[in-house]
Amino acid sequence: MSTKKQLMTEALNYREQIIDEDFALEIRIDNAKKKIVELQEEAELLKIERPKLLADCKDITKLTSRLKEIDEEIAIQKDTIIGVTAKRENMKNDIFNAKQDANIAFQEYIKEILESVKKEYMQLAPKFAKIITEYITLEYIRYGMGRVYVPDINYDDISKIPNLNDENKPLFKHEIYKITSDNDKKVREKYNIPDYQVQNRF
């Protein structure tokens, strides 16, 4: 059974292959158009040359033969353009599907990676939210009632620590002014901090 990485690799390779094939066909059309221009220019020069040769009673067999060859070559180049254009038109659905399949396979592969990262994140993020809460509370205990914020930690940022398991239940759910009052006792008990309040006014 193919892994999502293998499926993605196959889809991306096929997408690249069919796009390269289409690009090669486009180049064939461009080359055929250029060849037609070159042949037409050659034919014009030969047609200009023919009256001069006839005036000098010279043989124009090779010139006439070449003009016929040019007409055949131009017809072949025009048919090439028609055939290749039709082939490219027929490939449009295949190219569209290849691009779509590549997108889906790529997204599925990234989704698989995200699941493992999400698992690791959800092991760490709740601990991080808890530590941030303790840090802010300890700053408050350190500086006293005059400070209920931490300059190094932006509340707007930490309040958006996402819960990847449930977006309706944020991991950091405290209001800035309730963090210390809600956690003061728990933090003091955890770190064995006495019930002392720093006095900022004497």
N, C-alpha and C positions, 0 to 999 in steps of 0.2 A: 504494500500500500504506500502510495506517495505521500511524503510529508508536505506541509504547506510551503516550506521553503523550496522543495523540488517543483511543486506545482507553479509557484511564482517564477522560478527560474525558467521553466519550460514556456510559460506564458510570455515572459519578457523576451525570451529568445525568439519565439515565433513572431511576436509583434515586430521585433527588429528585422527579422528575415523577410516578412511580407512587405514592410515599408521599404527595405532595400530593393526588393524585387520591383516594386512600383516605381521607385526612383530610377532604377536601371531602364525600365520601359520608357519613362519620361525622357531620359537621355537619348534613347533610340529615336524617339520622335524628333527631338531637337537636331540630332545628327542627320536624320533623313531630310529635314527641312533645309539644313545647311547644304546638304549634298544637292538638293534640287536647285538651289540658287547657283551653286558652282556649275552644275550641268547646263543650266539656262544661259549663264554667262559664256560658257564655252561654245554653246550652240550659236549664240549671237555673233561671236568672233568668227566662227566658221562661215556663217551666212554672209558676213561682210567680206570674207576672203574669197568666197566662191565666184562672184562676178569678175574679180581680178584674174583668177585662174582661167576662167572661160574666155576672157578678153585676150589672154595670151595663148589660147588654144592648148591649155595644159589639162592633164587628166584629173578629173575630180571624183574618180571612183572611191578612193579612200576617204575623201571628205564627205561624200554622200553617205557612205557606209557608216562613218562615225556619227553623222547626224541621226541616222536611224538607231544606232546603238544608244545615243543620248536620249532619244525619245523613249526607248524601251527602259532605260535605266531610270528616267524620270517617272515613268508609269509604275515601275517596281517600288520606287521610294514613296510614291503617293499611296500605293496599296499597303505598304509597310505602315504608314501613318494611320490609315484607316483600320488595319488589323490590330495594331498595338493600342490605338485609342479605344477600340471595342473591348480589348482584353483588360485594359485599365478600368473601364466602366464596369465590367463584370466582377472585378476584384474589390470594388468599393465596399460591398457588404462584408467581405472577408476581412478587409482592413479595419472597418468599423468594429466588427466582432472581436478581432485580435486586440485592438486597443482597449475595448471594454473588458475583455477577459483578463488582460494584463492588469488593469486597474483593480479589478475584483481580487485577483490572486495576490497582488501586492498588498492591498488593504487587509486581506485575511491573514497574511503573514505578519504584518505589523500588529494586527489585533492579537495574534498568538503571543507576540513579544510583550505587548501591553499587559496581558493577563499575568505574566510572571512578574513584571515590574509593579503592577497594581498590588499583587500579593505582598511583595517586599515593602512597598510604600505603606500599606495598611498595617504592617508590623511595626513600622517606625513612626509614622505620622501621629498616632494617638500618644505615643511616648513623648514625641516632640511637643505636642500641644500641652501636655501635662507639665513638662519641664519649663516651657515658656510661662505658664501660669505661676509656677513656683518662683521663677526668676523675677517676674514683675512683683510678686508678693514680697520677696526678700528685699528688693529695692525699696519698696514702701516701708518695710520694717527698718531698714537701714537709715533712711532719710527722715522718717517720721511722717506725720499726717499732712505736712505741707506738699508732699509729692506723691501723686498717684499714677505717675507715668514713668516710662523708661526711655530716655532719649535715643538709645541705640536700637530700640525695637518699635517699629511703626505698627500701631494697633490696627490700622486699616488693612495692612498686609497680613498680619497673623490671624485676623478674624476671618480671613478667606482661606485658611488651610482646608482644602477640600476633603470631604469624606467620600472616597470612591465607591464605597458600598451603599451609601444612602445620602444623596445630595440634600435631603431635607433635614439631616441631622449633622450640623457642622461639628468638627472636632474641637474647635475653639469657640465655645458658645457663651463666653462671659462678656458682659458689658464692661467697658473700661473702668467705670467707677465702682463696679461691684466685685472686681477681681480680688482686691485685697480683703474686703470685708467677708467675702465668701470663703477665702482660703487662709486667712491669717492663722486661725487656730490649728488647722491641719499642718501647715508649714512649720509653725512653731513646735508642734509635737514631733514632727518628723526629724527636725534638726536640733531638737532639745534647746530651743531658744526661750529665755525667760520672758515673762509677760511685762516687758518694759517698753515704754513709748519714748522715742527720742523727742526731746523738747527743742523746738526751734525758736521759742521766745522765752526769755528769762526775765 
